Amino acid sequence: MIANLDLVVAVDTAVAHLAGAMEVPVWVMLPFSPDWRWLLDRDDSPWYPTMILFRQGRAGDWDGVVAEVARRLSGDAADAAMGVGA
C-alpha cells in the first residue's frame, strides 16, 4: 500500500521507516526530544533521502507541528494544481 501513496505523513513508527526505506516521500512529526536516530537540528534524515522531519519547537507542542505540516500540504497541493515543480 505504501508504494501506491504520493506521501506518507506519520509519527516515529515502523511505517515511517518502511516508507523511507522504500524511498516513498515521507514526512515525520517528531517530539521536541526525539529518539537518537533522528539526530538534532535538521529537517532531513541521512538514512532516508525522501524524508522530511517536522519537529516540535517546544515540548508538547503538537499543534505547531500539525500546523506546519498542514501549511506545507496546502502549499504543495497548490503547487501541484498549478503545475509548479513538474
PDB file of N, CA, C and O in Angstrom:
ATOM      1  N   MET A   1       0.824  -1.192   0.000  1.00  0.00           N
ATOM      2  CA  MET A   1       0.000   0.000   0.000  1.00  0.00           C
ATOM      3  C   MET A   1       0.872   1.261   0.000  1.00  0.00           C
ATOM      4  O   MET A   1       0.551   2.239  -0.676  1.00  0.00           O
ATOM      5  N   ILE A   2       1.959   1.239   0.748  1.00  0.00           N
ATOM      6  CA  ILE A   2       2.825   2.421   0.824  1.00  0.00           C
ATOM      7  C   ILE A   2       3.352   2.806  -0.556  1.00  0.00           C
ATOM      8  O   ILE A   2       3.432   3.993  -0.872  1.00  0.00           O
ATOM      9  N   ALA A   3       3.706   1.844  -1.363  1.00  0.00           N
ATOM     10  CA  ALA A   3       4.259   2.121  -2.693  1.00  0.00           C
ATOM     11  C   ALA A   3       3.274   2.867  -3.589  1.00  0.00           C
ATOM     12  O   ALA A   3       3.686   3.507  -4.557  1.00  0.00           O
ATOM     13  N   ASN A   4       1.990   2.794  -3.281  1.00  0.00           N
ATOM     14  CA  ASN A   4       0.976   3.456  -4.089  1.00  0.00           C
ATOM     15  C   ASN A   4       0.602   4.846  -3.588  1.00  0.00           C
ATOM     16  O   ASN A   4      -0.262   5.499  -4.173  1.00  0.00           O
ATOM     17  N   LEU A   5       1.233   5.300  -2.528  1.00  0.00           N
ATOM     18  CA  LEU A   5       0.924   6.614  -1.963  1.00  0.00           C
ATOM     19  C   LEU A   5       1.844   7.683  -2.539  1.00  0.00           C
ATOM     20  O   LEU A   5       2.999   7.415  -2.870  1.00  0.00           O
ATOM     21  N   ASP A   6       1.312   8.901  -2.653  1.00  0.00           N
ATOM     22  CA  ASP A   6       2.131  10.041  -3.065  1.00  0.00           C
ATOM     23  C   ASP A   6       2.983  10.546  -1.909  1.00  0.00           C
ATOM     24  O   ASP A   6       4.089  11.046  -2.114  1.00  0.00           O
ATOM     25  N   LEU A   7       2.457  10.409  -0.688  1.00  0.00           N
ATOM     26  CA  LEU A   7       3.127  10.922   0.500  1.00  0.00           C
ATOM     27  C   LEU A   7       2.616  10.175   1.719  1.00  0.00           C
ATOM     28  O   LEU A   7       1.420   9.911   1.841  1.00  0.00           O
ATOM     29  N   VAL A   8       3.526   9.836   2.619  1.00  0.00           N
ATOM     30  CA  VAL A   8       3.170   9.268   3.920  1.00  0.00           C
ATOM     31  C   VAL A   8       3.455  10.341   4.965  1.00  0.00           C
ATOM     32  O   VAL A   8       4.549  10.906   4.990  1.00  0.00           O
ATOM     33  N   VAL A   9       2.484  10.625   5.824  1.00  0.00           N
ATOM     34  CA  VAL A   9       2.674  11.529   6.954  1.00  0.00           C
ATOM     35  C   VAL A   9       2.498  10.675   8.202  1.00  0.00           C
ATOM     36  O   VAL A   9       1.460  10.041   8.386  1.00  0.00           O
ATOM     37  N   ALA A  10       3.515  10.661   9.057  1.00  0.00           N
ATOM     38  CA  ALA A  10       3.493   9.743  10.189  1.00  0.00           C
ATOM     39  C   ALA A  10       4.246  10.324  11.383  1.00  0.00           C
ATOM     40  O   ALA A  10       4.928  11.343  11.282  1.00  0.00           O
ATOM     41  N   VAL A  11       4.100   9.649  12.500  1.00  0.00           N
ATOM     42  CA  VAL A  11       4.957   9.896  13.655  1.00  0.00           C
ATOM     43  C   VAL A  11       6.043   8.829  13.613  1.00  0.00           C
ATOM     44  O   VAL A  11       6.026   7.970  12.732  1.00  0.00           O
ATOM     45  N   ASP A  12       6.964   8.867  14.528  1.00  0.00           N
ATOM     46  CA  ASP A  12       8.088   7.925  14.556  1.00  0.00           C
ATOM     47  C   ASP A  12       7.568   6.504  14.754  1.00  0.00           C
ATOM     48  O   ASP A  12       7.410   6.045  15.885  1.00  0.00           O
ATOM     49  N   THR A  13       7.303   5.813  13.649  1.00  0.00           N
ATOM     50  CA  THR A  13       6.781   4.453  13.697  1.00  0.00           C
ATOM     51  C   THR A  13       7.445   3.605  12.629  1.00  0.00           C
ATOM     52  O   THR A  13       8.240   4.096  11.828  1.00  0.00           O
ATOM     53  N   ALA A  14       7.107   2.333  12.631  1.00  0.00           N
ATOM     54  CA  ALA A  14       7.615   1.430  11.604  1.00  0.00           C
ATOM     55  C   ALA A  14       7.177   1.875  10.212  1.00  0.00           C
ATOM     56  O   ALA A  14       7.907   1.676   9.241  1.00  0.00           O
ATOM     57  N   VAL A  15       6.002   2.470  10.109  1.00  0.00           N
ATOM     58  CA  VAL A  15       5.509   2.929   8.803  1.00  0.00           C
ATOM     59  C   VAL A  15       6.449   3.995   8.235  1.00  0.00           C
ATOM     60  O   VAL A  15       6.765   3.970   7.045  1.00  0.00           O
ATOM     61  N   ALA A  16       6.891   4.920   9.067  1.00  0.00           N
ATOM     62  CA  ALA A  16       7.814   5.964   8.608  1.00  0.00           C
ATOM     63  C   ALA A  16       9.124   5.356   8.129  1.00  0.00           C
ATOM     64  O   ALA A  16       9.652   5.757   7.092  1.00  0.00           O
ATOM     65  N   HIS A  17       9.647   4.400   8.869  1.00  0.00           N
ATOM     66  CA  HIS A  17      10.910   3.753   8.479  1.00  0.00           C
ATOM     67  C   HIS A  17      10.745   2.949   7.198  1.00  0.00           C
ATOM     68  O   HIS A  17      11.624   2.971   6.335  1.00  0.00           O
ATOM     69  N   LEU A  18       9.646   2.248   7.067  1.00  0.00           N
ATOM     70  CA  LEU A  18       9.405   1.458   5.860  1.00  0.00           C
ATOM     71  C   LEU A  18       9.264   2.362   4.640  1.00  0.00           C
ATOM     72  O   LEU A  18       9.858   2.092   3.596  1.00  0.00           O
ATOM     73  N   ALA A  19       8.482   3.431   4.764  1.00  0.00           N
ATOM     74  CA  ALA A  19       8.320   4.367   3.644  1.00  0.00           C
ATOM     75  C   ALA A  19       9.668   4.976   3.266  1.00  0.00           C
ATOM     76  O   ALA A  19       9.985   5.098   2.083  1.00  0.00           O
ATOM     77  N   GLY A  20      10.454   5.355   4.256  1.00  0.00           N
ATOM     78  CA  GLY A  20      11.773   5.913   3.978  1.00  0.00           C
ATOM     79  C   GLY A  20      12.675   4.915   3.270  1.00  0.00           C
ATOM     80  O   GLY A  20      13.378   5.275   2.326  1.00  0.00           O
ATOM     81  N   ALA A  21      12.661   3.673   3.713  1.00  0.00           N
ATOM     82  CA  ALA A  21      13.483   2.632   3.087  1.00  0.00           C
ATOM     83  C   ALA A  21      13.036   2.345   1.660  1.00  0.00           C
ATOM     84  O   ALA A  21      13.843   1.963   0.813  1.00  0.00           O
ATOM     85  N   MET A  22      11.743   2.533   1.398  1.00  0.00           N
ATOM     86  CA  MET A  22      11.204   2.317   0.048  1.00  0.00           C
ATOM     87  C   MET A  22      11.376   3.548  -0.838  1.00  0.00           C
ATOM     88  O   MET A  22      11.015   3.522  -2.015  1.00  0.00           O
ATOM     89  N   GLU A  23      11.924   4.621  -0.280  1.00  0.00           N
ATOM     90  CA  GLU A  23      12.108   5.896  -0.969  1.00  0.00           C
ATOM     91  C   GLU A  23      10.794   6.517  -1.415  1.00  0.00           C
ATOM     92  O   GLU A  23      10.736   7.205  -2.434  1.00  0.00           O
ATOM     93  N   VAL A  24       9.745   6.270  -0.649  1.00  0.00           N
ATOM     94  CA  VAL A  24       8.468   6.957  -0.828  1.00  0.00           C
ATOM     95  C   VAL A  24       8.566   8.261  -0.041  1.00  0.00           C
ATOM     96  O   VAL A  24       9.082   8.245   1.076  1.00  0.00           O
ATOM     97  N   PRO A  25       8.097   9.383  -0.568  1.00  0.00           N
ATOM     98  CA  PRO A  25       8.128  10.619   0.213  1.00  0.00           C
ATOM     99  C   PRO A  25       7.405  10.420   1.552  1.00  0.00           C
ATOM    100  O   PRO A  25       6.282   9.917   1.602  1.00  0.00           O
ATOM    101  N   VAL A  26       8.078  10.826   2.629  1.00  0.00           N
ATOM    102  CA  VAL A  26       7.508  10.654   3.970  1.00  0.00           C
ATOM    103  C   VAL A  26       7.860  11.857   4.837  1.00  0.00           C
ATOM    104  O   VAL A  26       9.009  12.294   4.892  1.00  0.00           O
ATOM    105  N   TRP A  27       6.850  12.373   5.505  1.00  0.00           N
ATOM    106  CA  TRP A  27       7.021  13.459   6.454  1.00  0.00           C
ATOM    107  C   TRP A  27       6.793  12.878   7.838  1.00  0.00           C
ATOM    108  O   TRP A  27       5.772  12.238   8.089  1.00  0.00           O
ATOM    109  N   VAL A  28       7.743  13.099   8.733  1.00  0.00           N
ATOM    110  CA  VAL A  28       7.665  12.531  10.071  1.00  0.00           C
ATOM    111  C   VAL A  28       7.549  13.661  11.092  1.00  0.00           C
ATOM    112  O   VAL A  28       8.344  14.601  11.097  1.00  0.00           O
ATOM    113  N   MET A  29       6.549  13.547  11.948  1.00  0.00           N
ATOM    114  CA  MET A  29       6.337  14.506  13.024  1.00  0.00           C
ATOM    115  C   MET A  29       7.045  13.985  14.272  1.00  0.00           C
ATOM    116  O   MET A  29       6.765  12.883  14.743  1.00  0.00           O
ATOM    117  N   LEU A  30       7.965  14.793  14.800  1.00  0.00           N
ATOM    118  CA  LEU A  30       8.803  14.354  15.916  1.00  0.00           C
ATOM    119  C   LEU A  30       8.583  15.201  17.167  1.00  0.00           C
ATOM    120  O   LEU A  30       8.282  16.391  17.076  1.00  0.00           O
ATOM    121  N   PRO A  31       8.736  14.578  18.338  1.00  0.00           N
ATOM    122  CA  PRO A  31       8.660  15.336  19.577  1.00  0.00           C
ATOM    123  C   PRO A  31       9.888  16.231  19.750  1.00  0.00           C
ATOM    124  O   PRO A  31      10.862  16.111  19.006  1.00  0.00           O
ATOM    125  N   PHE A  32       9.834  17.112  20.721  1.00  0.00           N
ATOM    126  CA  PHE A  32      10.930  18.044  20.996  1.00  0.00           C
ATOM    127  C   PHE A  32      12.230  17.290  21.280  1.00  0.00           C
ATOM    128  O   PHE A  32      13.295  17.695  20.814  1.00  0.00           O
ATOM    129  N   SER A  33      12.150  16.222  22.022  1.00  0.00           N
ATOM    130  CA  SER A  33      13.315  15.410  22.353  1.00  0.00           C
ATOM    131  C   SER A  33      13.131  14.030  21.701  1.00  0.00           C
ATOM    132  O   SER A  33      12.611  13.111  22.333  1.00  0.00           O
ATOM    133  N   PRO A  34      13.553  13.888  20.448  1.00  0.00           N
ATOM    134  CA  PRO A  34      13.271  12.660  19.704  1.00  0.00           C
ATOM    135  C   PRO A  34      14.236  11.524  20.035  1.00  0.00           C
ATOM    136  O   PRO A  34      15.232  11.712  20.733  1.00  0.00           O
ATOM    137  N   ASP A  35      13.918  10.363  19.523  1.00  0.00           N
ATOM    138  CA  ASP A  35      14.801   9.207  19.587  1.00  0.00           C
ATOM    139  C   ASP A  35      16.130   9.570  18.927  1.00  0.00           C
ATOM    140  O   ASP A  35      16.162  10.417  18.033  1.00  0.00           O
ATOM    141  N   TRP A  36      17.208   8.954  19.346  1.00  0.00           N
ATOM    142  CA  TRP A  36      18.557   9.287  18.874  1.00  0.00           C
ATOM    143  C   TRP A  36      18.706   9.248  17.366  1.00  0.00           C
ATOM    144  O   TRP A  36      19.473  10.027  16.800  1.00  0.00           O
ATOM    145  N   ARG A  37      17.982   8.352  16.705  1.00  0.00           N
ATOM    146  CA  ARG A  37      18.202   8.173  15.264  1.00  0.00           C
ATOM    147  C   ARG A  37      17.781   9.378  14.426  1.00  0.00           C
ATOM    148  O   ARG A  37      18.178   9.496  13.267  1.00  0.00           O
ATOM    149  N   TRP A  38      16.983  10.268  15.002  1.00  0.00           N
ATOM    150  CA  TRP A  38      16.536  11.441  14.247  1.00  0.00           C
ATOM    151  C   TRP A  38      17.508  12.603  14.380  1.00  0.00           C
ATOM    152  O   TRP A  38      17.299  13.665  13.793  1.00  0.00           O
ATOM    153  N   LEU A  39      18.574  12.401  15.153  1.00  0.00           N
ATOM    154  CA  LEU A  39      19.590  13.429  15.358  1.00  0.00           C
ATOM    155  C   LEU A  39      18.931  14.708  15.864  1.00  0.00           C
ATOM    156  O   LEU A  39      17.792  14.675  16.329  1.00  0.00           O
ATOM    157  N   LEU A  40      19.633  15.827  15.778  1.00  0.00           N
ATOM    158  CA  LEU A  40      19.085  17.096  16.245  1.00  0.00           C
ATOM    159  C   LEU A  40      19.373  18.180  15.207  1.00  0.00           C
ATOM    160  O   LEU A  40      20.292  18.058  14.397  1.00  0.00           O
ATOM    161  N   ASP A  41      18.580  19.226  15.250  1.00  0.00           N
ATOM    162  CA  ASP A  41      18.831  20.430  14.442  1.00  0.00           C
ATOM    163  C   ASP A  41      18.917  20.184  12.940  1.00  0.00           C
ATOM    164  O   ASP A  41      19.753  20.776  12.257  1.00  0.00           O
ATOM    165  N   ARG A  42      18.055  19.314  12.428  1.00  0.00           N
ATOM    166  CA  ARG A  42      17.990  19.125  10.986  1.00  0.00           C
ATOM    167  C   ARG A  42      16.583  18.695  10.611  1.00  0.00           C
ATOM    168  O   ARG A  42      15.840  18.163  11.436  1.00  0.00           O
ATOM    169  N   ASP A  43      16.229  18.932   9.358  1.00  0.00           N
ATOM    170  CA  ASP A  43      14.881  18.568   8.897  1.00  0.00           C
ATOM    171  C   ASP A  43      14.922  17.453   7.850  1.00  0.00           C
ATOM    172  O   ASP A  43      13.943  17.206   7.145  1.00  0.00           O
ATOM    173  N   ASP A  44      16.075  16.787   7.765  1.00  0.00           N
ATOM    174  CA  ASP A  44      16.195  15.653   6.850  1.00  0.00           C
ATOM    175  C   ASP A  44      16.808  14.482   7.604  1.00  0.00           C
ATOM    176  O   ASP A  44      17.173  14.599   8.773  1.00  0.00           O
ATOM    177  N   SER A  45      16.913  13.369   6.923  1.00  0.00           N
ATOM    178  CA  SER A  45      17.495  12.165   7.521  1.00  0.00           C
ATOM    179  C   SER A  45      18.632  11.666   6.631  1.00  0.00           C
ATOM    180  O   SER A  45      18.451  11.523   5.422  1.00  0.00           O
ATOM    181  N   PRO A  46      19.798  11.400   7.215  1.00  0.00           N
ATOM    182  CA  PRO A  46      20.890  10.880   6.385  1.00  0.00           C
ATOM    183  C   PRO A  46      20.614   9.459   5.874  1.00  0.00           C
ATOM    184  O   PRO A  46      21.274   9.000   4.941  1.00  0.00           O
ATOM    185  N   TRP A  47      19.653   8.769   6.473  1.00  0.00           N
ATOM    186  CA  TRP A  47      19.357   7.390   6.077  1.00  0.00           C
ATOM    187  C   TRP A  47      18.241   7.293   5.048  1.00  0.00           C
ATOM    188  O   TRP A  47      18.174   6.325   4.291  1.00  0.00           O
ATOM    189  N   TYR A  48      17.368   8.290   5.017  1.00  0.00           N
ATOM    190  CA  TYR A  48      16.196   8.246   4.136  1.00  0.00           C
ATOM    191  C   TYR A  48      16.125   9.537   3.308  1.00  0.00           C
ATOM    192  O   TYR A  48      15.662  10.556   3.821  1.00  0.00           O
ATOM    193  N   PRO A  49      16.564   9.524   2.062  1.00  0.00           N
ATOM    194  CA  PRO A  49      16.636  10.755   1.274  1.00  0.00           C
ATOM    195  C   PRO A  49      15.278  11.378   0.947  1.00  0.00           C
ATOM    196  O   PRO A  49      15.226  12.562   0.615  1.00  0.00           O
ATOM    197  N   THR A  50      14.197  10.638   1.028  1.00  0.00           N
ATOM    198  CA  THR A  50      12.880  11.193   0.694  1.00  0.00           C
ATOM    199  C   THR A  50      12.110  11.638   1.930  1.00  0.00           C
ATOM    200  O   THR A  50      10.912  11.906   1.846  1.00  0.00           O
ATOM    201  N   MET A  51      12.776  11.719   3.069  1.00  0.00           N
ATOM    202  CA  MET A  51      12.114  12.035   4.332  1.00  0.00           C
ATOM    203  C   MET A  51      12.337  13.483   4.735  1.00  0.00           C
ATOM    204  O   MET A  51      13.441  14.013   4.605  1.00  0.00           O
ATOM    205  N   ILE A  52      11.278  14.117   5.228  1.00  0.00           N
ATOM    206  CA  ILE A  52      11.350  15.445   5.825  1.00  0.00           C
ATOM    207  C   ILE A  52      10.874  15.317   7.260  1.00  0.00           C
ATOM    208  O   ILE A  52       9.855  14.682   7.532  1.00  0.00           O
ATOM    209  N   LEU A  53      11.618  15.927   8.179  1.00  0.00           N
ATOM    210  CA  LEU A  53      11.296  15.863   9.599  1.00  0.00           C
ATOM    211  C   LEU A  53      10.663  17.173  10.060  1.00  0.00           C
ATOM    212  O   LEU A  53      11.160  18.258   9.759  1.00  0.00           O
ATOM    213  N   PHE A  54       9.578  17.056  10.780  1.00  0.00           N
ATOM    214  CA  PHE A  54       8.890  18.193  11.378  1.00  0.00           C
ATOM    215  C   PHE A  54       8.997  18.046  12.890  1.00  0.00           C
ATOM    216  O   PHE A  54       8.479  17.088  13.464  1.00  0.00           O
ATOM    217  N   ARG A  55       9.664  18.989  13.528  1.00  0.00           N
ATOM    218  CA  ARG A  55       9.972  18.871  14.954  1.00  0.00           C
ATOM    219  C   ARG A  55       9.164  19.860  15.797  1.00  0.00           C
ATOM    220  O   ARG A  55       8.847  20.965  15.358  1.00  0.00           O
ATOM    221  N   GLN A  56       8.844  19.434  17.009  1.00  0.00           N
ATOM    222  CA  GLN A  56       8.226  20.345  17.960  1.00  0.00           C
ATOM    223  C   GLN A  56       9.224  21.446  18.297  1.00  0.00           C
ATOM    224  O   GLN A  56      10.410  21.180  18.487  1.00  0.00           O
ATOM    225  N   GLY A  57       8.741  22.678  18.370  1.00  0.00           N
ATOM    226  CA  GLY A  57       9.597  23.786  18.786  1.00  0.00           C
ATOM    227  C   GLY A  57       9.812  23.804  20.288  1.00  0.00           C
ATOM    228  O   GLY A  57      10.820  24.314  20.778  1.00  0.00           O
ATOM    229  N   ARG A  58       8.858  23.243  21.009  1.00  0.00           N
ATOM    230  CA  ARG A  58       8.968  23.100  22.464  1.00  0.00           C
ATOM    231  C   ARG A  58       8.204  21.837  22.860  1.00  0.00           C
ATOM    232  O   ARG A  58       7.311  21.388  22.141  1.00  0.00           O
ATOM    233  N   ALA A  59       8.557  21.287  23.985  1.00  0.00           N
ATOM    234  CA  ALA A  59       7.950  20.030  24.441  1.00  0.00           C
ATOM    235  C   ALA A  59       6.428  20.146  24.500  1.00  0.00           C
ATOM    236  O   ALA A  59       5.887  21.098  25.062  1.00  0.00           O
ATOM    237  N   GLY A  60       5.755  19.173  23.917  1.00  0.00           N
ATOM    238  CA  GLY A  60       4.297  19.106  23.963  1.00  0.00           C
ATOM    239  C   GLY A  60       3.574  19.916  22.906  1.00  0.00           C
ATOM    240  O   GLY A  60       2.344  19.897  22.865  1.00  0.00           O
ATOM    241  N   ASP A  61       4.293  20.627  22.049  1.00  0.00           N
ATOM    242  CA  ASP A  61       3.651  21.500  21.058  1.00  0.00           C
ATOM    243  C   ASP A  61       3.323  20.759  19.765  1.00  0.00           C
ATOM    244  O   ASP A  61       3.928  21.012  18.724  1.00  0.00           O
ATOM    245  N   TRP A  62       2.364  19.847  19.841  1.00  0.00           N
ATOM    246  CA  TRP A  62       1.933  19.138  18.632  1.00  0.00           C
ATOM    247  C   TRP A  62       1.125  20.040  17.730  1.00  0.00           C
ATOM    248  O   TRP A  62       1.128  19.853  16.513  1.00  0.00           O
ATOM    249  N   ASP A  63       0.420  21.030  18.303  1.00  0.00           N
ATOM    250  CA  ASP A  63      -0.360  21.950  17.466  1.00  0.00           C
ATOM    251  C   ASP A  63       0.531  22.651  16.452  1.00  0.00           C
ATOM    252  O   ASP A  63       0.150  22.804  15.291  1.00  0.00           O
ATOM    253  N   GLY A  64       1.709  23.075  16.877  1.00  0.00           N
ATOM    254  CA  GLY A  64       2.637  23.741  15.971  1.00  0.00           C
ATOM    255  C   GLY A  64       3.138  22.819  14.867  1.00  0.00           C
ATOM    256  O   GLY A  64       3.266  23.235  13.715  1.00  0.00           O
ATOM    257  N   VAL A  65       3.419  21.580  15.215  1.00  0.00           N
ATOM    258  CA  VAL A  65       3.891  20.603  14.229  1.00  0.00           C
ATOM    259  C   VAL A  65       2.798  20.322  13.198  1.00  0.00           C
ATOM    260  O   VAL A  65       3.051  20.330  11.994  1.00  0.00           O
ATOM    261  N   VAL A  66       1.587  20.076  13.685  1.00  0.00           N
ATOM    262  CA  VAL A  66       0.471  19.779  12.773  1.00  0.00           C
ATOM    263  C   VAL A  66       0.169  20.989  11.890  1.00  0.00           C
ATOM    264  O   VAL A  66      -0.134  20.828  10.708  1.00  0.00           O
ATOM    265  N   ALA A  67       0.248  22.197  12.448  1.00  0.00           N
ATOM    266  CA  ALA A  67       0.009  23.410  11.655  1.00  0.00           C
ATOM    267  C   ALA A  67       1.050  23.552  10.546  1.00  0.00           C
ATOM    268  O   ALA A  67       0.708  23.933   9.427  1.00  0.00           O
ATOM    269  N   GLU A  68       2.303  23.252  10.841  1.00  0.00           N
ATOM    270  CA  GLU A  68       3.358  23.339   9.819  1.00  0.00           C
ATOM    271  C   GLU A  68       3.155  22.286   8.729  1.00  0.00           C
ATOM    272  O   GLU A  68       3.324  22.581   7.546  1.00  0.00           O
ATOM    273  N   VAL A  69       2.798  21.075   9.116  1.00  0.00           N
ATOM    274  CA  VAL A  69       2.514  20.035   8.123  1.00  0.00           C
ATOM    275  C   VAL A  69       1.340  20.461   7.246  1.00  0.00           C
ATOM    276  O   VAL A  69       1.397  20.319   6.025  1.00  0.00           O
ATOM    277  N   ALA A  70       0.279  20.982   7.856  1.00  0.00           N
ATOM    278  CA  ALA A  70      -0.899  21.433   7.096  1.00  0.00           C
ATOM    279  C   ALA A  70      -0.527  22.570   6.142  1.00  0.00           C
ATOM    280  O   ALA A  70      -0.983  22.602   4.999  1.00  0.00           O
ATOM    281  N   ARG A  71       0.302  23.500   6.616  1.00  0.00           N
ATOM    282  CA  ARG A  71       0.740  24.613   5.763  1.00  0.00           C
ATOM    283  C   ARG A  71       1.517  24.085   4.558  1.00  0.00           C
ATOM    284  O   ARG A  71       1.284  24.519   3.430  1.00  0.00           O
ATOM    285  N   ARG A  72       2.433  23.157   4.793  1.00  0.00           N
ATOM    286  CA  ARG A  72       3.221  22.589   3.696  1.00  0.00           C
ATOM    287  C   ARG A  72       2.355  21.780   2.741  1.00  0.00           C
ATOM    288  O   ARG A  72       2.550  21.829   1.526  1.00  0.00           O
ATOM    289  N   LEU A  73       1.397  21.034   3.290  1.00  0.00           N
ATOM    290  CA  LEU A  73       0.489  20.279   2.425  1.00  0.00           C
ATOM    291  C   LEU A  73      -0.318  21.212   1.539  1.00  0.00           C
ATOM    292  O   LEU A  73      -0.494  20.940   0.351  1.00  0.00           O
ATOM    293  N   SER A  74      -0.810  22.304   2.099  1.00  0.00           N
ATOM    294  CA  SER A  74      -1.577  23.277   1.313  1.00  0.00           C
ATOM    295  C   SER A  74      -0.725  23.869   0.207  1.00  0.00           C
ATOM    296  O   SER A  74      -1.186  24.011  -0.926  1.00  0.00           O
ATOM    297  N   GLY A  75       0.504  24.213   0.524  1.00  0.00           N
ATOM    298  CA  GLY A  75       1.405  24.766  -0.476  1.00  0.00           C
ATOM    299  C   GLY A  75       1.756  23.760  -1.551  1.00  0.00           C
ATOM    300  O   GLY A  75       1.771  24.097  -2.735  1.00  0.00           O
ATOM    301  N   ASP A  76       2.035  22.543  -1.161  1.00  0.00           N
ATOM    302  CA  ASP A  76       2.364  21.501  -2.132  1.00  0.00           C
ATOM    303  C   ASP A  76       1.179  21.188  -3.035  1.00  0.00           C
ATOM    304  O   ASP A  76       1.353  20.991  -4.238  1.00  0.00           O
ATOM    305  N   ALA A  77      -0.027  21.140  -2.467  1.00  0.00           N
ATOM    306  CA  ALA A  77      -1.229  20.860  -3.266  1.00  0.00           C
ATOM    307  C   ALA A  77      -1.482  22.001  -4.250  1.00  0.00           C
ATOM    308  O   ALA A  77      -1.834  21.761  -5.405  1.00  0.00           O
ATOM    309  N   ALA A  78      -1.304  23.238  -3.794  1.00  0.00           N
ATOM    310  CA  ALA A  78      -1.499  24.389  -4.681  1.00  0.00           C
ATOM    311  C   ALA A  78      -0.468  24.371  -5.800  1.00  0.00           C
ATOM    312  O   ALA A  78      -0.808  24.629  -6.955  1.00  0.00           O
ATOM    313  N   ASP A  79       0.791  24.069  -5.478  1.00  0.00           N
ATOM    314  CA  ASP A  79       1.844  23.999  -6.497  1.00  0.00           C
ATOM    315  C   ASP A  79       1.527  22.911  -7.524  1.00  0.00           C
ATOM    316  O   ASP A  79       1.687  23.125  -8.726  1.00  0.00           O
ATOM    317  N   ALA A  80       1.083  21.757  -7.057  1.00  0.00           N
ATOM    318  CA  ALA A  80       0.749  20.650  -7.964  1.00  0.00           C
ATOM    319  C   ALA A  80      -0.401  21.018  -8.881  1.00  0.00           C
ATOM    320  O   ALA A  80      -0.379  20.684 -10.065  1.00  0.00           O
ATOM    321  N   ALA A  81      -1.401  21.699  -8.354  1.00  0.00           N
ATOM    322  CA  ALA A  81      -2.561  22.085  -9.153  1.00  0.00           C
ATOM    323  C   ALA A  81      -2.171  23.083 -10.233  1.00  0.00           C
ATOM    324  O   ALA A  81      -2.777  23.115 -11.304  1.00  0.00           O
ATOM    325  N   MET A  82      -1.154  23.904  -9.951  1.00  0.00           N
ATOM    326  CA  MET A  82      -0.713  24.914 -10.913  1.00  0.00           C
ATOM    327  C   MET A  82       0.437  24.393 -11.784  1.00  0.00           C
ATOM    328  O   MET A  82       0.937  25.121 -12.641  1.00  0.00           O
ATOM    329  N   GLY A  83       0.856  23.151 -11.575  1.00  0.00           N
ATOM    330  CA  GLY A  83       1.929  22.582 -12.387  1.00  0.00           C
ATOM    331  C   GLY A  83       3.312  23.028 -11.991  1.00  0.00           C
ATOM    332  O   GLY A  83       4.258  22.827 -12.753  1.00  0.00           O
ATOM    333  N   VAL A  84       3.470  23.639 -10.803  1.00  0.00           N
ATOM    334  CA  VAL A  84       4.777  24.084 -10.336  1.00  0.00           C
ATOM    335  C   VAL A  84       5.584  22.873  -9.930  1.00  0.00           C
ATOM    336  O   VAL A  84       5.057  21.979  -9.268  1.00  0.00           O
ATOM    337  N   GLY A  85       6.818  22.821 -10.298  1.00  0.00           N
ATOM    338  CA  GLY A  85       7.688  21.717  -9.928  1.00  0.00           C
ATOM    339  C   GLY A  85       7.539  20.493 -10.815  1.00  0.00           C
ATOM    340  O   GLY A  85       8.170  19.467 -10.558  1.00  0.00           O
ATOM    341  N   ALA A  86       6.728  20.579 -11.840  1.00  0.00           N
ATOM    342  CA  ALA A  86       6.526  19.413 -12.716  1.00  0.00           C
ATOM    343  C   ALA A  86       7.575  19.365 -13.800  1.00  0.00           C
ATOM    344  O   ALA A  86       7.565  18.455 -14.630  1.00  0.00           O
TER     345      ALA A  86
END
